[in-house]
Amino acid sequence: MLRYHYMSTGILSLKSWYSSAPMPKKNETEDKGGAWIFRDIPRDLMKRAKIAAAVEGKSIKALVLEALEGKIQELEKKGLLPKGK
């Protein structure tokens, strides 16, 4: 992990914390979600997604995850993607 910190001189420096932080085991990180940031989503689509989520009583995150899972399952059924877990 890289961290920025201010030195006493007021200069911003980059410090590596790799050696002091224990690395998580692989199975611990597999179950955790990741973070995605999307840019340049058309405003009209964002507005419609908010409305669709509200109508279904879901968060936008839940709506997007449901749509993504559905698309992936569709591609798996067609044989275009390997079957997931």
Biopython code that builds the backbone (N, CA, C, O; Angstrom):
import numpy as np
from Bio.PDB.StructureBuilder import StructureBuilder

atoms = [
    (1, "MET", "N", (0.845, -1.173, 0.000)),
    (1, "MET", "CA", (0.000, 0.000, 0.000)),
    (1, "MET", "C", (0.886, 1.231, 0.000)),
    (1, "MET", "O", (1.870, 1.289, 0.739)),
    (2, "LEU", "N", (0.560, 2.180, -0.793)),
    (2, "LEU", "CA", (1.334, 3.415, -0.853)),
    (2, "LEU", "C", (0.559, 4.515, -0.161)),
    (2, "LEU", "O", (-0.651, 4.642, -0.347)),
    (3, "ARG", "N", (1.231, 5.287, 0.615)),
    (3, "ARG", "CA", (0.571, 6.381, 1.329)),
    (3, "ARG", "C", (1.365, 7.658, 1.140)),
    (3, "ARG", "O", (2.593, 7.640, 1.058)),
    (4, "TYR", "N", (0.648, 8.757, 1.074)),
    (4, "TYR", "CA", (1.279, 10.059, 1.008)),
    (4, "TYR", "C", (1.359, 10.629, 2.422)),
    (4, "TYR", "O", (0.449, 10.414, 3.223)),
    (5, "HIS", "N", (2.404, 11.331, 2.733)),
    (5, "HIS", "CA", (2.471, 12.034, 4.013)),
    (5, "HIS", "C", (3.316, 13.289, 3.834)),
    (5, "HIS", "O", (4.201, 13.357, 2.981)),
    (6, "TYR", "N", (3.016, 14.259, 4.652)),
    (6, "TYR", "CA", (3.755, 15.504, 4.591)),
    (6, "TYR", "C", (4.989, 15.404, 5.472)),
    (6, "TYR", "O", (4.914, 14.984, 6.627)),
    (7, "MET", "N", (6.105, 15.790, 4.918)),
    (7, "MET", "CA", (7.343, 15.807, 5.686)),
    (7, "MET", "C", (7.395, 17.120, 6.461)),
    (7, "MET", "O", (6.616, 18.035, 6.192)),
    (8, "SER", "N", (8.304, 17.213, 7.411)),
    (8, "SER", "CA", (8.417, 18.422, 8.228)),
    (8, "SER", "C", (8.743, 19.648, 7.379)),
    (8, "SER", "O", (8.510, 20.781, 7.802)),
    (9, "THR", "N", (9.279, 19.423, 6.192)),
    (9, "THR", "CA", (9.605, 20.545, 5.315)),
    (9, "THR", "C", (8.373, 21.026, 4.537)),
    (9, "THR", "O", (8.441, 22.016, 3.809)),
    (10, "GLY", "N", (7.261, 20.326, 4.695)),
    (10, "GLY", "CA", (6.048, 20.712, 3.974)),
    (10, "GLY", "C", (5.954, 20.097, 2.590)),
    (10, "GLY", "O", (5.047, 20.421, 1.823)),
    (11, "ILE", "N", (6.892, 19.208, 2.266)),
    (11, "ILE", "CA", (6.896, 18.564, 0.954)),
    (11, "ILE", "C", (6.128, 17.255, 1.052)),
    (11, "ILE", "O", (6.310, 16.483, 1.993)),
    (12, "LEU", "N", (5.284, 17.020, 0.086)),
    (12, "LEU", "CA", (4.520, 15.790, 0.047)),
    (12, "LEU", "C", (5.400, 14.662, -0.487)),
    (12, "LEU", "O", (5.987, 14.786, -1.562)),
    (13, "SER", "N", (5.490, 13.584, 0.249)),
    (13, "SER", "CA", (6.303, 12.452, -0.211)),
    (13, "SER", "C", (5.462, 11.185, -0.217)),
    (13, "SER", "O", (4.411, 11.118, 0.420)),
    (14, "LEU", "N", (5.934, 10.193, -0.936)),
    (14, "LEU", "CA", (5.256, 8.924, -1.069)),
    (14, "LEU", "C", (6.011, 7.892, -0.248)),
    (14, "LEU", "O", (7.227, 7.757, -0.381)),
    (15, "LYS", "N", (5.292, 7.162, 0.601)),
    (15, "LYS", "CA", (5.941, 6.192, 1.470)),
    (15, "LYS", "C", (5.324, 4.820, 1.233)),
    (15, "LYS", "O", (4.103, 4.695, 1.144)),
    (16, "SER", "N", (6.147, 3.811, 1.134)),
    (16, "SER", "CA", (5.684, 2.450, 0.917)),
    (16, "SER", "C", (5.481, 1.755, 2.261)),
    (16, "SER", "O", (6.353, 1.793, 3.129)),
    (17, "TRP", "N", (4.330, 1.123, 2.421)),
    (17, "TRP", "CA", (4.017, 0.417, 3.657)),
    (17, "TRP", "C", (3.973, -1.094, 3.427)),
    (17, "TRP", "O", (3.443, -1.826, 4.263)),
    (18, "TYR", "N", (4.521, -1.572, 2.305)),
    (18, "TYR", "CA", (4.465, -2.998, 1.991)),
    (18, "TYR", "C", (5.082, -3.855, 3.085)),
    (18, "TYR", "O", (4.520, -4.885, 3.459)),
    (19, "SER", "N", (6.220, -3.442, 3.594)),
    (19, "SER", "CA", (6.936, -4.287, 4.544)),
    (19, "SER", "C", (6.250, -4.345, 5.903)),
    (19, "SER", "O", (6.410, -5.336, 6.615)),
    (20, "SER", "N", (5.494, -3.322, 6.289)),
    (20, "SER", "CA", (4.900, -3.306, 7.623)),
    (20, "SER", "C", (3.490, -3.874, 7.653)),
    (20, "SER", "O", (3.007, -4.246, 8.722)),
    (21, "ALA", "N", (2.815, -3.951, 6.510)),
    (21, "ALA", "CA", (1.441, -4.445, 6.480)),
    (21, "ALA", "C", (1.422, -5.924, 6.115)),
    (21, "ALA", "O", (2.018, -6.324, 5.115)),
    (22, "PRO", "N", (0.734, -6.748, 6.927)),
    (22, "PRO", "CA", (0.642, -8.153, 6.569)),
    (22, "PRO", "C", (-0.248, -8.330, 5.342)),
    (22, "PRO", "O", (-1.269, -7.656, 5.209)),
    (23, "MET", "N", (0.135, -9.227, 4.455)),
    (23, "MET", "CA", (-0.647, -9.483, 3.244)),
    (23, "MET", "C", (-1.797, -10.413, 3.597)),
    (23, "MET", "O", (-1.581, -11.422, 4.268)),
    (24, "PRO", "N", (-3.025, -10.098, 3.158)),
    (24, "PRO", "CA", (-4.147, -10.989, 3.450)),
    (24, "PRO", "C", (-4.009, -12.284, 2.668)),
    (24, "PRO", "O", (-3.417, -12.317, 1.589)),
    (25, "LYS", "N", (-4.567, -13.349, 3.232)),
    (25, "LYS", "CA", (-4.560, -14.628, 2.538)),
    (25, "LYS", "C", (-5.489, -14.531, 1.341)),
    (25, "LYS", "O", (-6.433, -13.740, 1.345)),
    (26, "LYS", "N", (-5.228, -15.327, 0.323)),
    (26, "LYS", "CA", (-5.982, -15.237, -0.919)),
    (26, "LYS", "C", (-7.471, -15.471, -0.701)),
    (26, "LYS", "O", (-8.286, -14.751, -1.279)),
    (27, "ASN", "N", (-7.855, -16.457, 0.114)),
    (27, "ASN", "CA", (-9.272, -16.747, 0.299)),
    (27, "ASN", "C", (-10.002, -15.634, 1.057)),
    (27, "ASN", "O", (-11.224, -15.524, 0.947)),
    (28, "GLU", "N", (-9.286, -14.813, 1.817)),
    (28, "GLU", "CA", (-9.911, -13.697, 2.514)),
    (28, "GLU", "C", (-10.303, -12.590, 1.542)),
    (28, "GLU", "O", (-11.311, -11.914, 1.751)),
    (29, "THR", "N", (-9.527, -12.398, 0.494)),
    (29, "THR", "CA", (-9.803, -11.321, -0.449)),
    (29, "THR", "C", (-10.793, -11.725, -1.526)),
    (29, "THR", "O", (-11.422, -10.856, -2.129)),
    (30, "GLU", "N", (-10.952, -13.027, -1.788)),
    (30, "GLU", "CA", (-11.848, -13.475, -2.847)),
    (30, "GLU", "C", (-13.301, -13.140, -2.542)),
    (30, "GLU", "O", (-14.063, -12.839, -3.461)),
    (31, "ASP", "N", (-13.703, -13.184, -1.273)),
    (31, "ASP", "CA", (-15.092, -12.957, -0.915)),
    (31, "ASP", "C", (-15.453, -11.482, -0.779)),
    (31, "ASP", "O", (-16.632, -11.128, -0.784)),
    (32, "LYS", "N", (-14.462, -10.636, -0.659)),
    (32, "LYS", "CA", (-14.724, -9.207, -0.508)),
    (32, "LYS", "C", (-15.015, -8.589, -1.869)),
    (32, "LYS", "O", (-14.464, -9.008, -2.888)),
    (33, "GLY", "N", (-15.879, -7.598, -1.870)),
    (33, "GLY", "CA", (-16.194, -6.904, -3.113)),
    (33, "GLY", "C", (-15.108, -5.911, -3.468)),
    (33, "GLY", "O", (-14.299, -5.518, -2.628)),
    (34, "GLY", "N", (-15.106, -5.523, -4.704)),
    (34, "GLY", "CA", (-14.159, -4.528, -5.170)),
    (34, "GLY", "C", (-14.874, -3.206, -5.393)),
    (34, "GLY", "O", (-16.097, -3.126, -5.269)),
    (35, "ALA", "N", (-14.133, -2.199, -5.715)),
    (35, "ALA", "CA", (-14.706, -0.882, -5.977)),
    (35, "ALA", "C", (-14.523, -0.526, -7.442)),
    (35, "ALA", "O", (-13.416, -0.606, -7.974)),
    (36, "TRP", "N", (-15.597, -0.138, -8.082)),
    (36, "TRP", "CA", (-15.564, 0.316, -9.467)),
    (36, "TRP", "C", (-16.070, 1.739, -9.497)),
    (36, "TRP", "O", (-17.015, 2.086, -8.790)),
    (37, "ILE", "N", (-15.451, 2.550, -10.303)),
    (37, "ILE", "CA", (-15.913, 3.926, -10.497)),
    (37, "ILE", "C", (-16.193, 4.086, -11.975)),
    (37, "ILE", "O", (-15.309, 3.873, -12.806)),
    (38, "PHE", "N", (-17.406, 4.456, -12.305)),
    (38, "PHE", "CA", (-17.792, 4.646, -13.694)),
    (38, "PHE", "C", (-17.869, 6.133, -13.993)),
    (38, "PHE", "O", (-18.363, 6.918, -13.184)),
    (39, "ARG", "N", (-17.373, 6.509, -15.166)),
    (39, "ARG", "CA", (-17.408, 7.907, -15.583)),
    (39, "ARG", "C", (-18.152, 8.000, -16.896)),
    (39, "ARG", "O", (-18.305, 7.012, -17.614)),
    (40, "ASP", "N", (-18.607, 9.189, -17.197)),
    (40, "ASP", "CA", (-19.256, 9.487, -18.475)),
    (40, "ASP", "C", (-20.522, 8.668, -18.722)),
    (40, "ASP", "O", (-20.791, 8.262, -19.852)),
    (41, "ILE", "N", (-21.294, 8.427, -17.668)),
    (41, "ILE", "CA", (-22.598, 7.783, -17.833)),
    (41, "ILE", "C", (-23.577, 8.894, -18.203)),
    (41, "ILE", "O", (-23.646, 9.909, -17.510)),
    (42, "PRO", "N", (-24.335, 8.716, -19.284)),
    (42, "PRO", "CA", (-25.272, 9.762, -19.696)),
    (42, "PRO", "C", (-26.259, 10.109, -18.567)),
    (42, "PRO", "O", (-26.776, 9.226, -17.882)),
    (43, "ARG", "N", (-26.501, 11.387, -18.397)),
    (43, "ARG", "CA", (-27.389, 11.845, -17.317)),
    (43, "ARG", "C", (-28.782, 11.244, -17.423)),
    (43, "ARG", "O", (-29.397, 10.906, -16.412)),
    (44, "ASP", "N", (-29.280, 11.109, -18.650)),
    (44, "ASP", "CA", (-30.607, 10.532, -18.822)),
    (44, "ASP", "C", (-30.644, 9.089, -18.320)),
    (44, "ASP", "O", (-31.620, 8.674, -17.695)),
    (45, "LEU", "N", (-29.584, 8.325, -18.591)),
    (45, "LEU", "CA", (-29.510, 6.948, -18.118)),
    (45, "LEU", "C", (-29.428, 6.904, -16.595)),
    (45, "LEU", "O", (-30.065, 6.060, -15.964)),
    (46, "MET", "N", (-28.651, 7.805, -16.003)),
    (46, "MET", "CA", (-28.554, 7.870, -14.539)),
    (46, "MET", "C", (-29.922, 8.176, -13.936)),
    (46, "MET", "O", (-30.320, 7.560, -12.947)),
    (47, "LYS", "N", (-30.634, 9.120, -14.526)),
    (47, "LYS", "CA", (-31.955, 9.502, -14.026)),
    (47, "LYS", "C", (-32.929, 8.326, -14.118)),
    (47, "LYS", "O", (-33.679, 8.055, -13.180)),
    (48, "ARG", "N", (-32.911, 7.626, -15.270)),
    (48, "ARG", "CA", (-33.802, 6.486, -15.447)),
    (48, "ARG", "C", (-33.447, 5.348, -14.502)),
    (48, "ARG", "O", (-34.334, 4.649, -14.011)),
    (49, "ALA", "N", (-32.156, 5.155, -14.242)),
    (49, "ALA", "CA", (-31.723, 4.115, -13.300)),
    (49, "ALA", "C", (-32.201, 4.433, -11.890)),
    (49, "ALA", "O", (-32.647, 3.538, -11.171)),
    (50, "LYS", "N", (-32.114, 5.693, -11.489)),
    (50, "LYS", "CA", (-32.602, 6.091, -10.163)),
    (50, "LYS", "C", (-34.092, 5.834, -10.033)),
    (50, "LYS", "O", (-34.558, 5.342, -9.005)),
    (51, "ILE", "N", (-34.843, 6.171, -11.084)),
    (51, "ILE", "CA", (-36.292, 5.963, -11.063)),
    (51, "ILE", "C", (-36.608, 4.466, -11.007)),
    (51, "ILE", "O", (-37.458, 4.036, -10.227)),
    (52, "ALA", "N", (-35.914, 3.667, -11.844)),
    (52, "ALA", "CA", (-36.149, 2.222, -11.868)),
    (52, "ALA", "C", (-35.847, 1.595, -10.506)),
    (52, "ALA", "O", (-36.596, 0.739, -10.036)),
    (53, "ALA", "N", (-34.762, 2.016, -9.880)),
    (53, "ALA", "CA", (-34.404, 1.490, -8.563)),
    (53, "ALA", "C", (-35.458, 1.863, -7.527)),
    (53, "ALA", "O", (-35.833, 1.038, -6.694)),
    (54, "ALA", "N", (-35.931, 3.094, -7.577)),
    (54, "ALA", "CA", (-36.950, 3.548, -6.626)),
    (54, "ALA", "C", (-38.248, 2.780, -6.814)),
    (54, "ALA", "O", (-38.881, 2.388, -5.833)),
    (55, "VAL", "N", (-38.653, 2.558, -8.058)),
    (55, "VAL", "CA", (-39.888, 1.823, -8.341)),
    (55, "VAL", "C", (-39.810, 0.406, -7.772)),
    (55, "VAL", "O", (-40.795, -0.114, -7.247)),
    (56, "GLU", "N", (-38.631, -0.213, -7.879)),
    (56, "GLU", "CA", (-38.457, -1.577, -7.379)),
    (56, "GLU", "C", (-38.060, -1.623, -5.905)),
    (56, "GLU", "O", (-37.918, -2.707, -5.339)),
    (57, "GLY", "N", (-37.879, -0.465, -5.281)),
    (57, "GLY", "CA", (-37.514, -0.420, -3.866)),
    (57, "GLY", "C", (-36.096, -0.917, -3.622)),
    (57, "GLY", "O", (-35.811, -1.506, -2.579)),
    (58, "LYS", "N", (-35.208, -0.679, -4.582)),
    (58, "LYS", "CA", (-33.823, -1.132, -4.487)),
    (58, "LYS", "C", (-32.886, 0.066, -4.567)),
    (58, "LYS", "O", (-33.284, 1.172, -4.933)),
    (59, "SER", "N", (-31.639, -0.187, -4.216)),
    (59, "SER", "CA", (-30.612, 0.830, -4.431)),
    (59, "SER", "C", (-30.144, 0.718, -5.886)),
    (59, "SER", "O", (-30.381, -0.296, -6.543)),
    (60, "ILE", "N", (-29.490, 1.748, -6.374)),
    (60, "ILE", "CA", (-28.942, 1.690, -7.729)),
    (60, "ILE", "C", (-27.902, 0.572, -7.798)),
    (60, "ILE", "O", (-27.804, -0.129, -8.805)),
    (61, "LYS", "N", (-27.135, 0.411, -6.736)),
    (61, "LYS", "CA", (-26.143, -0.662, -6.695)),
    (61, "LYS", "C", (-26.818, -2.017, -6.894)),
    (61, "LYS", "O", (-26.356, -2.826, -7.699)),
    (62, "ALA", "N", (-27.907, -2.272, -6.167)),
    (62, "ALA", "CA", (-28.621, -3.550, -6.285)),
    (62, "ALA", "C", (-29.184, -3.730, -7.692)),
    (62, "ALA", "O", (-29.142, -4.830, -8.243)),
    (63, "LEU", "N", (-29.707, -2.657, -8.270)),
    (63, "LEU", "CA", (-30.245, -2.716, -9.633)),
    (63, "LEU", "C", (-29.155, -3.057, -10.643)),
    (63, "LEU", "O", (-29.360, -3.897, -11.520)),
    (64, "VAL", "N", (-27.999, -2.409, -10.523)),
    (64, "VAL", "CA", (-26.891, -2.662, -11.443)),
    (64, "VAL", "C", (-26.348, -4.079, -11.268)),
    (64, "VAL", "O", (-26.065, -4.758, -12.255)),
    (65, "LEU", "N", (-26.200, -4.529, -10.025)),
    (65, "LEU", "CA", (-25.706, -5.885, -9.785)),
    (65, "LEU", "C", (-26.659, -6.930, -10.356)),
    (65, "LEU", "O", (-26.221, -7.922, -10.940)),
    (66, "GLU", "N", (-27.954, -6.708, -10.188)),
    (66, "GLU", "CA", (-28.951, -7.632, -10.727)),
    (66, "GLU", "C", (-28.875, -7.683, -12.257)),
    (66, "GLU", "O", (-28.912, -8.763, -12.846)),
    (67, "ALA", "N", (-28.770, -6.529, -12.888)),
    (67, "ALA", "CA", (-28.685, -6.475, -14.353)),
    (67, "ALA", "C", (-27.393, -7.127, -14.853)),
    (67, "ALA", "O", (-27.408, -7.851, -15.848)),
    (68, "LEU", "N", (-26.291, -6.875, -14.172)),
    (68, "LEU", "CA", (-25.011, -7.450, -14.563)),
    (68, "LEU", "C", (-25.017, -8.967, -14.399)),
    (68, "LEU", "O", (-24.535, -9.692, -15.270)),
    (69, "GLU", "N", (-25.555, -9.438, -13.298)),
    (69, "GLU", "CA", (-25.642, -10.884, -13.061)),
    (69, "GLU", "C", (-26.517, -11.542, -14.123)),
    (69, "GLU", "O", (-26.188, -12.621, -14.616)),
    (70, "GLY", "N", (-27.632, -10.898, -14.478)),
    (70, "GLY", "CA", (-28.505, -11.433, -15.515)),
    (70, "GLY", "C", (-27.809, -11.530, -16.861)),
    (70, "GLY", "O", (-27.956, -12.528, -17.568)),
    (71, "LYS", "N", (-27.059, -10.509, -17.217)),
    (71, "LYS", "CA", (-26.335, -10.509, -18.497)),
    (71, "LYS", "C", (-25.257, -11.586, -18.516)),
    (71, "LYS", "O", (-25.081, -12.272, -19.523)),
    (72, "ILE", "N", (-24.541, -11.735, -17.418)),
    (72, "ILE", "CA", (-23.493, -12.754, -17.344)),
    (72, "ILE", "C", (-24.105, -14.153, -17.445)),
    (72, "ILE", "O", (-23.561, -15.014, -18.137)),
    (73, "GLN", "N", (-25.225, -14.389, -16.765)),
    (73, "GLN", "CA", (-25.898, -15.691, -16.842)),
    (73, "GLN", "C", (-26.365, -15.972, -18.272)),
    (73, "GLN", "O", (-26.274, -17.104, -18.748)),
    (74, "GLU", "N", (-26.858, -14.949, -18.945)),
    (74, "GLU", "CA", (-27.291, -15.096, -20.342)),
    (74, "GLU", "C", (-26.122, -15.521, -21.229)),
    (74, "GLU", "O", (-26.270, -16.418, -22.059)),
    (75, "LEU", "N", (-24.970, -14.889, -21.060)),
    (75, "LEU", "CA", (-23.786, -15.236, -21.850)),
    (75, "LEU", "C", (-23.264, -16.637, -21.504)),
    (75, "LEU", "O", (-22.757, -17.346, -22.374)),
    (76, "GLU", "N", (-23.391, -17.031, -20.228)),
    (76, "GLU", "CA", (-22.986, -18.376, -19.823)),
    (76, "GLU", "C", (-23.878, -19.432, -20.485)),
    (76, "GLU", "O", (-23.387, -20.462, -20.948)),
    (77, "LYS", "N", (-25.186, -19.172, -20.526)),
    (77, "LYS", "CA", (-26.126, -20.115, -21.152)),
    (77, "LYS", "C", (-25.852, -20.272, -22.637)),
    (77, "LYS", "O", (-26.031, -21.358, -23.187)),
    (78, "LYS", "N", (-25.420, -19.204, -23.292)),
    (78, "LYS", "CA", (-25.100, -19.246, -24.722)),
    (78, "LYS", "C", (-23.746, -19.896, -24.967)),
    (78, "LYS", "O", (-23.394, -20.166, -26.116)),
    (79, "GLY", "N", (-22.978, -20.153, -23.907)),
    (79, "GLY", "CA", (-21.665, -20.758, -24.049)),
    (79, "GLY", "C", (-20.575, -19.769, -24.394)),
    (79, "GLY", "O", (-19.471, -20.167, -24.767)),
    (80, "LEU", "N", (-20.868, -18.476, -24.276)),
    (80, "LEU", "CA", (-19.878, -17.456, -24.603)),
    (80, "LEU", "C", (-18.947, -17.136, -23.419)),
    (80, "LEU", "O", (-17.868, -16.572, -23.598)),
    (81, "LEU", "N", (-19.382, -17.500, -22.233)),
    (81, "LEU", "CA", (-18.566, -17.330, -21.029)),
    (81, "LEU", "C", (-18.528, -18.656, -20.275)),
    (81, "LEU", "O", (-19.504, -19.405, -20.316)),
    (82, "PRO", "N", (-17.425, -18.969, -19.586)),
    (82, "PRO", "CA", (-17.413, -20.187, -18.767)),
    (82, "PRO", "C", (-18.346, -19.998, -17.575)),
    (82, "PRO", "O", (-18.530, -18.882, -17.089)),
    (83, "LYS", "N", (-18.928, -21.092, -17.116)),
    (83, "LYS", "CA", (-19.830, -21.037, -15.967)),
    (83, "LYS", "C", (-19.079, -20.573, -14.736)),
    (83, "LYS", "O", (-17.953, -21.003, -14.487)),
    (84, "GLY", "N", (-19.721, -19.675, -13.949)),
    (84, "GLY", "CA", (-19.121, -19.163, -12.723)),
    (84, "GLY", "C", (-19.341, -20.115, -11.565)),
    (84, "GLY", "O", (-19.845, -21.225, -11.732)),
    (85, "LYS", "N", (-18.953, -19.656, -10.390)),
    (85, "LYS", "CA", (-19.071, -20.470, -9.163)),
    (85, "LYS", "C", (-20.493, -20.832, -8.868)),
    (85, "LYS", "O", (-20.765, -21.510, -7.878)),
]
sb = StructureBuilder()
sb.init_structure("model")
sb.init_model(0)
sb.init_chain("A")
sb.init_seg("    ")
for serial, (resi, resn, name, xyz) in enumerate(atoms, 1):
    if name == "N":
        sb.init_residue(resn, " ", resi, " ")
    sb.init_atom(name, np.array(xyz, "f"), 0.0, 1.0, " ", f" {name:<3s}", serial, name[0])
structure = sb.get_structure()
